Structures are given as C-alpha cells and as structure tokens.
Amino acid sequence: MKTSRWWTMLAVGLMAPAAAHSQGLMTTALSVFPPQTVHVEYSNSSKLRSLSDYASLRNRYLAPRLKQLETSMGQLGVHEDEVEEIVLGWRAGDEMYGVVSGGFDSQAMATGAANKGIKPTMVASIPVYCLEATCLALTDPSTGYFGSLSDVKTMLKPGGSHLDGDADFSRLVDDADQSTPIWGVAKGPSVVDWFKSTMPGQDAATGKLDWSSAFKGVNALSYSVDAGDSVKLAMKLDCASAEAAANLRQLFEGLRLLQRMAWQSKNPTLPNPYESLTVDTHQSEVSLKLETPHSALAGFR
C-alpha cells in the first residue's frame, strides 16, 4: 500500500528542527507565492523531535518528492540542520514550491554549486541555483525560496500579483489554528485532493466514492496536526450552506462505519486510527477531530 500523506505531513515537520513562530514565515510566503496557489502548509518540528522514534519515522515516511527536495537542497549547500521552518505551496496539479527559514551560508552554496558545475541564473540580482527540477535562492542568511525556476522567479520578482492579494485565502490563514507544529489551509478542488491523499486507510472503505460530488458543497479546509505520545488531527471544513454541512456530516458518519468494517477485515490485530474520530457541525462548518497512537498508523504504511 502506498504511503499516506498523513505520514508525509509528519515528515515535512521532521525536516525542520527548531521551534519558531509560524506567522512570520507564512506572511512572507503569502507575499511571494503565486496567486494561483490553492493550498499552503506550515511546519516545524520542535515537538516532533521529542518522539523517541524520530529518526526511524523520518527515514521511513519522508515522501519521495520531499526526499528529492531535501537531497537537492543538500547538494546546493542547504542542509537539514540549518532549516528552522518551511511553508509549502501548491497549485492545482500538485506543483510544489516553498519558503524556508533558518541559518544559511550563501557563499557555501555558491561554492558547492560551482564545484558541481552549476551556473546561477540571476533574478533581481539574486543568484538562483538549479539541480534537476529543484531551484533554490537565498535572499538573506535566514530566508530561502525553492521550486521550479519559473516559481522561484515569481517569488523573487518585486511587485506583481501574489497570494496575499486574495482576501479570502488570507482570511483562511488568519482563522487557522497556528499553535501546532503542522497546519495548513486549502480551498476549492484542493480540498478533495487533500482528503484523498491524507486520510489514512480510506481506500478500502471509499473505493467507489465520487469525491468531487461528495465535496461539491465544501469551499475550504483548515487543518492542524500535533504529535507527541499520539497523533492529533483536527480539521474544519467551510461549507456553502448549513444544508451542505449536514449532508457532509452524514457522509463522514457513514464512511466511518465502512472504514471500521474494512479495517477490522484487513488489520484485525492493529488498533483502528479512526476509533476516536468525532464529527460535529455548527451552522455551515463541519469539524473533525481524532487522536490515535503512532502504532495505529502502521496498517497503512
């Protein structure tokens, strides 16, 4: 079974070793991300690093795209222990780019790139170094931008249209729970993409579900992930109406029953990660919360 993005979210946080306030870097990200961005996610790992099995979790569950990103950044002179925070952004189609903060050495990056025969592309007087599909630029000793060359150019060029011009998206970010090591917001079709790739073990229970139809009344999503002795996931979905929220709650209640039966059939000896799932509605909002031990996630590695 393919690795769920549930673990990918934790693994993103495992790339960032120090605690920091998320609002500052997210503000930077909103001011440079392209306006077509439909999903942003912040992470740091101050709490995640306290896990006794931190190293094995990171090595086992870091998604291939993030492994490639980390490898490329390392070869360009930015290493894991220098990174403090990350904000990732996605357009429709799963194109990923982002902003990192930490303590970086631009001269070391230039020297490393030169040793590999990589010549910089100058954008707004800032050198951009590209290794395969990943490009990286440092604007100062504490801030870097990464993604495709086109995306990095967009983030480096002053002026123009950026994500902070989207008042609705900025409101979603402001209203999100920013107190956890990992949190994010998504809107439109990216909400469906997030659920399909994130909710663990749902394939067996929802194989024939038309996700787009099921979520047609959902406008946006905010989520937060905390991890200690257990993993805590909280989600809030903004629906188009109270009726849409009631219908979505009914859907989740049905899926929970199907999932429990499917899990018992496939993983009878493992704890069910959905056992503590709660679903509530308030006017046009649907809230989901669950807490599960790390051992329960082993069933969908």
N, C-alpha and C positions, 0 to 999 in steps of 0.2 A: 504494500500500500504506500502511496506517495506521502511524503512528509506534509502534514497540515501546516497552514500558515499560522496556526495557533502557536507552534513552536518557533516559527520564523519571527513572530513578534518578540518572543523572549530573546531570541538570538540577536536581533537588532540591538536590544538593550545591552546584551553581553559584549557588544563592541565598544561600549562607552564606559570607561572605568570610574569616572568621578561624578559626584553629585553636583548639580547646578540648578539654577532657576530656569525653567523651560521658556518662560515668557519672552526673555530677551532674544534667544536664538529663533524662536518662532516668529517674532516680529520681523527679524531680519529676513527669514525665509519668505514671509508674505510679501515683503517689499521687493523681492527679486524673482520669485517663481513666476512662470508664465501664467497669463490669465486663464488658460485652458486647464489648469490644474483642478482635479476633481477629488483628490484625496491627499491629505498630509498626515504624517505620523512623527511624533517626537519620541526620543528615547534617551535614557541614561541608565547606568547600571549600579548605582550606589547600593541599592538594596539587593539586586540580583547577585552581586559578587559575594554576598554573605552566604549564599547557598553552599552547602557542603560539597555538592556535586557540580559546582560551577564549571569546572574545566571539561568534564565529560559532556555536560549539556551543550556547551558552546561548540565543542568539536563535532558532536553528533547531529545537532539540529540546525546549525547555520545553513541557510538555504544556498543553493548553488550560485544564484545571482549575487548574493551578499559575499559568498566566499570569493567569487571572481573580483568583486569590488574591493574587498579587503586586500587581496593579492596585488591588484593593480596599484592601489594606493601605497602599499608597502614598497613596491618596486619603484614608485615615484618619490619615495622618501617620507611618506606619512605613515607612521606605524600605530598599531592599536593602542599602545600605552601613551600615546600623545593626544589621543582623541578623548574629549570630555562629553560632548553632546552631538546628537545627529538629528536633523529634521529631513525626512524623506518626502518627496512629492511624486505624484503620478498623474499623468494624463490618461484619458481613455485609451485602452490598448496596452496598459501595464508598462509604459515607458517610465523609468525611474531616474530621478535626479535628486540632488540634495545639497545641504549646507552642513558643515561640521565646524565645531569649535574645539579649541584645545591649545596646545603649545607646539608650534611648528617652526621649522628652520627652512626658510626659502632658499638659502644658499646650498644647504644639503640636498634639497630637492633638485635644484639646478645642476649640481654636480652629479647626482645619481642619474638624472636624465641624460646628461652629456656622455656619461660612461656607457650608456646603452644606445647611444647614437640617436637620441630623441631630441629633435629640434623644437623649440617652443613656437606656438602661434601667438602673436601679440594681439591682445584685445584691450582696448582702452589703456594702453601702456602696461598691461599686466601679462606676464608670460603664462600661457596655457600649455600644459604637457599632456599628451595623449598616448595611452598604451592600449592597443586594440580598440575596444568600443568605449573605454572609460577615459575621460579627460579630467584634469584637476588643475585648479588655480588657487593660489594663496593671495588674498588681498592684504593681509597683515599677519603678524606672527600668531594670531589667535583664530583666524577665520579662513575657511577654505570652501570652494564650490566644486561640485563634481557632477558628471553626467556625460551625455554626448557633447561633441564640440558645439553643436547648434544650441543646446540648452545652456551650456556654460557661457557662450557668447551672450545669450539673452539675459542671464543673471548678472553679467559684468557690465553691460552697457547701461549708462545712466539714462534716466527719462524713459519714455515709452509706457506701455500698459503692463501692469503686473497684478498679482493676485490680491494685493491689498486694496485694489480698486473695486473689488467685488464685496459690497457691503454685507450681503447675505452670508458669504463664506467667512468673512471676518467676525460676524456675529456668532456663527457656529463655533469658531475657535475661542472666542471670549467666553462663551457659555459652557465650554467643555471642562471636565474635571482635570485640572492640570497638576494635581498633587501626587500622581503615581509615576513610576519610572517609565511607563509606556502609555501614551494616549494619542488619539487621533480623531479626525473628522472626515467624513466623506459625503458626497452628495450625488443625486441622480443615479445613473446606472452603476456607478462605482460601489453603491451600497450592496447591490446584488453580488457583484464580484467579490466584495469583502466577505460576505456571508458564505458564499460557495467555497472560498478558499480557506476560511478561518475556522468555522465551526467544526470541531473535531468529530470524526466518525459519523458524519451525517449522510454519506453516500448511500449506505445500505438502506437507510430509512427514507431517503428523499430522491431515489434514483429517477423517478418519473415526474418529479415536481417541476412545473414550469415556473422557474424562479422569477422571471421578468413579470409574468402575470401576477404572481403572488405578492410582489413588492411594488406593483404599479401605483399604489397609494402612498408610498413612502418617499418623502422629499430628501431626507438627510439622516445621517447616523453620527453619533459620537460614542467613543468607547474608551475604556481605561483598563489597564492590566497591572496588577500588583503581584509580586511573588515573594514568598518567604517560606514558611513550612508548607504552604499550599499556594495554589494559583487562584487569584481572584479576578474575575472578568465582569465588568459592568458595561451595559450598552443602553443607549437611549435612541429611539427612532422617532423622528418627527414626521407625522403623517399629514395627509392633505385634509383630513376631517376626523371627527370623533368616530364616525362610522367606519372609516378605513382603519383606525386604530383598533376598534373592537374586532373587526374581521381578522386583522393581523394577529391579535392575541389568540383568537380561536385557532388560527393556523399553527401558531407555536405550541399551543397545548396539544394539538393533535400530533405534531411532529415529535413532541417529547415522548408521547406514548409509543409511537412507532419506533423511535430510536431505542427506547428501553428494551423493547422486544428484540430488536436487531442486535443490540449489544449483548444481551443475555445469550443469544444464539451463537454469536461469534467469539465472545470473550467471557465465558461463564465464570472464570476464576479471577477476573480482574474487576476492581471497583469501577462503577459507571461514572464518568465525569459529569453526566447530566443529572445525577441523583438529587443535587441540591438546587437545580435550576428553578428560579421563580420568575413569573411573568406578571406584570402589573400594567394597568392603563390609567392615565389621567388626562381627560379630555382628548386631545389629538396626539398624545405621546404614549409610546409603549416602552417600558423599561424591563430589561432582563438582567438578572444577576446570577452568578454561580460561583461557588468556591469548591475546588477539587484538589486532592493531594497530587503531587507530582507522579506518583505511581499509577494513577488512573490514566495518565496520558500515554502510557506505554502501549496501549492497544491500537493506536493509530500512528505509530512511527512510520 
